[in-house]
């Protein structure tokens, strides 16, 4: 395989369908996107792993939704890792890339050295938020933190909140090709069974942690057999096959599911992208009084703000901020 073929699949999401099983799916590869996300901050390795997993889940989930603007994942816990937040912005126009950003808040002093990253989240919730833009009401669905990984949390969310059997197989980490510097790479597969769940499932409760629904609770008969067979095939995937770049997503799809009648659709490219701007920061500060703005003003006589996602730094003249602003932005700055 040529390096050009390898590069062509970096930072892409490939949609597919298994016609025999009535299952849809996605294969994602993140290379430059993940490197850009993680180099914005000096995260400890434990936090890096959680942000990498969340970003990969976001790429896979975001591409499955008919999205006009933004999908967000939020993980909040009472452990040392307090918040993991990601955004997936739909392509602005046909053929344009989708954009992804991610960020985490944590207590560095409370992190346990050598601990499993997921254990540092503690008790909390996993949320999916969908905002289709101006004139629409944002959707939010959430489920408790469950299982042993963020992938488990996402699977629980789809079973419990959407009653869609869903499975993820992910791999991520730092790797190095001959002659190149070490960098982050990630890859994953998402499977999702589309038929409606039994109308009695919700009232009966599930077999998962704390009575939460699992994929197995939603399917029976031929549908259950098809789902089990596809999952057994996915169980054979190897970490390096997921991450690549030696194995193209199309080759991996054939290797795993050739008997299921795989059919691919147009791949979606993704890139790192942040929506922050000076105007948006000004707007967020417009609710504050002159007194409030005064408390935010530094000894140097300016108000500063930093984007948590991309690290962009903004500086403002206090008189131009808040609902009691006495000066128009751009005058005297």
C-alpha positions as CSV (number, residue, x, y, z in Angstrom):
1,X,0.0,0.0,0.0
2,X,1.4,3.4,-0.9
3,X,1.8,6.3,1.4
4,X,-0.7,8.3,-0.7
5,X,-3.4,5.6,0.1
6,X,-2.5,5.8,3.8
7,X,-2.8,9.6,3.8
8,X,-6.1,9.5,1.9
9,X,-7.8,7.8,4.8
10,X,-6.4,10.0,7.6
11,X,-9.1,12.1,9.3
12,X,-12.0,10.5,7.6
13,X,-15.3,8.7,8.6
14,X,-16.5,6.0,6.2
15,X,-20.2,5.2,6.4
16,X,-21.3,1.6,5.5
17,X,-24.2,-0.8,5.7
18,X,-24.4,-4.5,6.2
19,X,-27.3,-5.5,4.0
20,X,-27.6,-9.1,5.2
21,X,-27.9,-8.0,8.9
22,X,-29.8,-4.6,8.5
23,X,-27.0,-2.9,10.4
24,X,-25.4,0.4,9.6
25,X,-21.9,1.5,10.8
26,X,-19.0,3.9,10.5
27,X,-15.2,3.5,10.4
28,X,-13.3,6.5,11.6
29,X,-9.6,7.4,11.4
30,X,-8.2,10.4,13.3
31,X,-4.7,11.5,12.7
32,X,-4.0,15.2,12.4
33,X,-7.3,16.1,14.1
34,X,-6.4,14.2,17.3
35,X,-2.8,15.5,17.2
36,X,-4.2,19.1,17.0
37,X,-6.7,18.6,19.8
38,X,-4.2,17.1,22.2
39,X,-1.3,19.5,21.5
40,X,-3.5,22.5,22.5
41,X,-3.0,21.4,26.1
42,X,-0.4,19.8,28.4
43,X,-2.7,17.0,29.5
44,X,-1.3,14.1,31.7
45,X,-1.3,10.8,29.7
46,X,-4.3,9.6,31.7
47,X,-6.4,12.6,30.6
48,X,-5.0,12.4,27.0
49,X,-6.4,8.9,26.7
50,X,-9.9,10.0,27.8
51,X,-9.9,13.0,25.5
52,X,-8.7,10.8,22.6
53,X,-11.5,8.3,23.2
54,X,-14.1,11.0,23.5
55,X,-13.0,12.7,20.2
56,X,-13.1,9.4,18.4
57,X,-16.6,8.7,19.7
58,X,-17.7,12.2,18.6
59,X,-16.4,11.6,15.1
60,X,-18.4,8.3,14.8
61,X,-21.6,9.5,16.4
62,X,-21.7,12.9,14.8
63,X,-21.6,11.4,11.3
64,X,-24.6,9.2,11.9
65,X,-27.0,12.1,12.6
66,X,-28.6,14.3,10.0
67,X,-27.0,17.3,11.5
68,X,-27.3,20.9,10.4
69,X,-25.1,22.5,13.0
70,X,-23.6,20.9,16.1
71,X,-23.5,17.7,18.2
72,X,-21.8,17.7,21.5
73,X,-20.7,15.0,24.0
74,X,-20.3,15.9,27.6
75,X,-19.0,13.7,30.4
76,X,-19.2,15.1,34.0
77,X,-18.1,13.3,37.1
78,X,-17.2,13.8,40.7
79,X,-13.7,12.3,40.3
80,X,-10.4,14.0,39.4
81,X,-11.5,14.3,35.8
82,X,-14.4,16.6,36.1
83,X,-15.4,17.4,32.6
84,X,-14.8,16.1,29.1
85,X,-16.5,18.1,26.4
86,X,-16.4,17.6,22.6
87,X,-18.2,19.3,19.6
88,X,-18.8,18.0,16.1
89,X,-19.8,20.7,13.6
90,X,-21.5,19.5,10.5
91,X,-20.0,20.5,7.1
92,X,-20.9,24.1,6.1
93,X,-21.5,23.0,2.5
94,X,-21.4,19.9,0.3
95,X,-17.9,18.5,0.1
96,X,-16.6,20.5,3.0
97,X,-15.0,18.8,6.1
98,X,-16.8,18.4,9.4
99,X,-15.0,20.0,12.4
100,X,-14.2,18.5,15.8
101,X,-12.9,20.0,19.0
102,X,-12.4,18.6,22.5
103,X,-11.4,19.7,26.0
104,X,-11.1,18.4,29.5
105,X,-11.1,19.9,33.0
106,X,-9.3,18.0,35.8
107,X,-7.7,18.2,39.2
108,X,-4.0,17.3,38.5
109,X,-3.2,16.8,42.2
110,X,-6.0,14.3,42.7
111,X,-5.2,12.1,39.7
112,X,-4.0,8.6,40.7
113,X,-0.7,7.6,39.1
114,X,-1.1,4.4,37.1
115,X,-4.8,4.3,37.5
116,X,-7.2,3.2,34.8
117,X,-8.2,6.5,33.1
118,X,-12.0,5.8,33.2
119,X,-11.9,5.3,37.0
120,X,-10.8,8.9,37.4
121,X,-14.2,10.2,36.2
122,X,-16.1,8.8,39.2
123,X,-19.9,9.0,39.4
124,X,-21.7,11.3,37.0
125,X,-23.4,11.3,33.6
126,X,-22.8,10.9,29.9
127,X,-24.7,13.4,27.7
128,X,-25.4,13.9,24.0
129,X,-26.5,17.4,23.0
130,X,-27.8,18.2,19.5
131,X,-28.2,21.8,18.3
132,X,-29.6,22.2,14.8
133,X,-29.1,26.0,14.9
134,X,-31.1,29.1,15.0
135,X,-34.9,28.6,15.3
136,X,-34.7,25.1,16.7
137,X,-34.9,23.7,20.3
138,X,-31.7,21.9,21.3
139,X,-32.0,18.3,22.3
140,X,-30.3,16.8,25.3
141,X,-30.2,13.1,26.4
142,X,-28.2,11.8,29.3
143,X,-27.5,8.5,31.1
144,X,-25.4,7.7,34.2
145,X,-21.7,6.9,33.9
146,X,-21.7,3.1,33.4
147,X,-19.4,0.3,32.4
148,X,-15.6,0.5,32.2
149,X,-15.0,3.0,29.4
150,X,-16.5,6.0,27.6
151,X,-17.4,3.5,24.8
152,X,-19.5,1.6,27.3
153,X,-21.2,4.9,28.3
154,X,-22.0,5.7,24.7
155,X,-23.4,2.2,24.1
156,X,-25.5,2.5,27.3
157,X,-26.8,5.9,26.1
158,X,-28.0,4.6,22.7
159,X,-29.6,1.5,24.3
160,X,-31.3,3.5,27.2
161,X,-32.1,6.8,25.6
162,X,-32.6,6.0,21.9
163,X,-33.3,2.2,22.2
164,X,-30.8,1.6,19.4
165,X,-28.5,-1.4,19.9
166,X,-25.0,0.1,19.3
167,X,-21.4,-1.2,19.6
168,X,-18.0,0.5,19.5
169,X,-14.6,-0.9,18.9
170,X,-11.9,1.7,19.4
171,X,-8.1,2.0,19.5
172,X,-5.9,5.0,20.1
173,X,-2.4,6.0,21.2
174,X,0.9,7.4,20.0
175,X,2.6,5.8,17.1
176,X,5.5,6.4,14.8
177,X,6.1,5.5,11.2
178,X,9.6,5.0,9.9
179,X,11.2,8.4,9.2
180,X,8.5,10.4,10.9
181,X,7.9,11.9,14.4
182,X,5.7,10.2,17.0
183,X,2.1,11.4,16.9
184,X,-1.4,10.5,18.0
185,X,-3.5,8.2,15.9
186,X,-6.9,6.7,16.5
187,X,-9.4,4.5,14.8
188,X,-12.7,2.8,15.5
189,X,-15.8,1.0,14.2
190,X,-19.4,1.8,15.2
191,X,-22.2,-0.7,14.6
192,X,-25.9,0.2,15.0
193,X,-29.0,-1.9,14.5
194,X,-31.9,0.2,13.3
195,X,-35.2,-1.8,13.9
196,X,-37.5,-0.5,16.7
197,X,-37.2,-2.0,20.1
198,X,-39.9,-4.0,21.8
199,X,-42.6,-1.6,23.3
200,X,-42.3,-3.5,26.5
201,X,-38.6,-3.0,27.0
202,X,-38.7,0.4,28.7
203,X,-41.1,-0.8,31.4
204,X,-39.4,-4.1,32.0
205,X,-36.0,-2.5,32.7
206,X,-32.7,-3.8,31.4
207,X,-29.9,-6.2,32.3
208,X,-27.2,-3.6,32.4
209,X,-25.6,-1.8,35.4
210,X,-28.3,-0.4,37.7
211,X,-31.1,-1.8,35.5
212,X,-30.0,0.2,32.4
213,X,-30.9,-1.3,29.0
214,X,-28.2,-3.1,26.9
215,X,-28.3,-3.9,23.2
216,X,-29.2,-7.5,24.0
217,X,-32.3,-6.3,25.8
218,X,-33.6,-4.7,22.6
219,X,-33.4,-7.5,20.1
220,X,-34.6,-11.1,19.7
221,X,-35.2,-13.7,17.0
222,X,-33.5,-13.1,13.7
223,X,-32.6,-9.6,14.6
224,X,-30.8,-10.8,17.7
225,X,-29.0,-13.5,15.8
226,X,-27.9,-10.9,13.2
227,X,-26.6,-8.6,15.9
228,X,-24.8,-11.3,17.7
229,X,-23.1,-12.5,14.5
230,X,-21.9,-9.0,13.5
231,X,-20.6,-8.4,17.1
232,X,-18.7,-11.7,17.0
233,X,-17.1,-10.7,13.7
234,X,-16.1,-7.3,15.2
235,X,-14.6,-9.1,18.1
236,X,-11.9,-10.3,15.8
237,X,-10.6,-6.9,14.9
238,X,-7.1,-6.0,16.0
239,X,-5.9,-2.7,17.5
240,X,-3.5,-2.0,14.6
241,X,-6.3,-2.7,12.1
242,X,-8.4,0.0,13.7
243,X,-5.7,2.6,13.9
244,X,-4.1,1.9,10.5
245,X,-2.5,3.3,8.4
246,X,-1.4,0.0,6.7
247,X,-5.0,-1.3,6.6
248,X,-7.5,0.9,4.6
249,X,-11.0,1.1,6.1
250,X,-12.5,-0.5,3.0
251,X,-10.1,-3.4,3.3
252,X,-10.9,-3.7,7.0
253,X,-14.6,-3.7,6.2
254,X,-14.2,-6.6,3.8
255,X,-12.0,-8.5,6.1
256,X,-14.5,-8.3,9.0
257,X,-17.9,-8.4,7.3
258,X,-17.5,-9.8,3.7
259,X,-20.3,-12.4,4.4
260,X,-22.7,-9.7,5.6
261,X,-22.9,-7.8,2.3
262,X,-21.0,-4.6,3.2
263,X,-21.9,-1.5,1.2
264,X,-20.0,1.7,1.5
265,X,-21.1,5.3,1.0
266,X,-19.1,8.6,0.5
267,X,-16.5,9.2,3.1
268,X,-16.7,12.4,5.2
269,X,-13.4,14.2,5.9
270,X,-12.9,15.8,9.3
271,X,-10.6,18.5,10.7
272,X,-9.8,20.3,13.9
273,X,-12.0,23.4,14.1
274,X,-13.0,25.8,16.8
275,X,-15.9,28.2,16.7
276,X,-14.6,30.8,19.1
277,X,-14.2,34.4,18.1
278,X,-13.7,37.9,19.5
279,X,-17.4,38.7,18.8
280,X,-18.6,35.6,20.6
281,X,-16.5,36.4,23.7
282,X,-17.9,40.0,23.7
283,X,-21.5,38.6,23.4
284,X,-20.9,36.2,26.3
285,X,-19.7,39.2,28.4
286,X,-22.6,41.4,27.4
287,X,-24.7,40.2,30.4
288,X,-22.4,41.8,32.9
289,X,-22.5,45.2,34.5
290,X,-19.6,47.7,34.5
291,X,-19.0,46.7,38.1
292,X,-18.7,43.0,37.1
293,X,-16.4,43.9,34.2
294,X,-14.3,45.9,36.7
295,X,-13.8,42.7,38.8
296,X,-12.6,40.9,35.7
297,X,-10.1,43.7,34.7
298,X,-6.4,42.8,35.3
299,X,-3.8,45.1,36.9
300,X,-2.8,46.0,33.3
301,X,-6.2,47.5,32.7
302,X,-7.5,44.9,30.3
303,X,-10.0,42.0,30.3
304,X,-8.6,38.7,29.0
305,X,-10.3,35.4,27.9
306,X,-8.9,32.1,26.8
307,X,-10.7,29.5,24.7
308,X,-10.7,26.2,26.6
309,X,-10.8,24.2,23.3
310,X,-8.2,25.8,21.1
311,X,-6.2,28.0,23.5
312,X,-6.9,31.3,21.6
313,X,-6.2,34.3,23.8
314,X,-8.3,37.5,23.7
315,X,-7.8,40.9,25.2
316,X,-10.4,43.6,25.5
317,X,-10.7,47.2,26.6
318,X,-13.1,47.1,29.7
319,X,-15.1,50.1,28.5
320,X,-16.2,48.2,25.4
321,X,-17.7,45.3,27.4
322,X,-21.0,44.6,29.2
323,X,-24.4,46.1,28.9
324,X,-23.1,49.4,30.3
325,X,-20.3,49.8,27.8
326,X,-19.2,53.4,27.2
327,X,-17.0,52.8,24.2
328,X,-17.6,51.1,20.9
329,X,-15.2,48.2,20.1
330,X,-12.4,49.4,17.9
331,X,-12.4,52.9,19.2
332,X,-9.3,53.6,21.3
333,X,-8.2,49.9,21.4
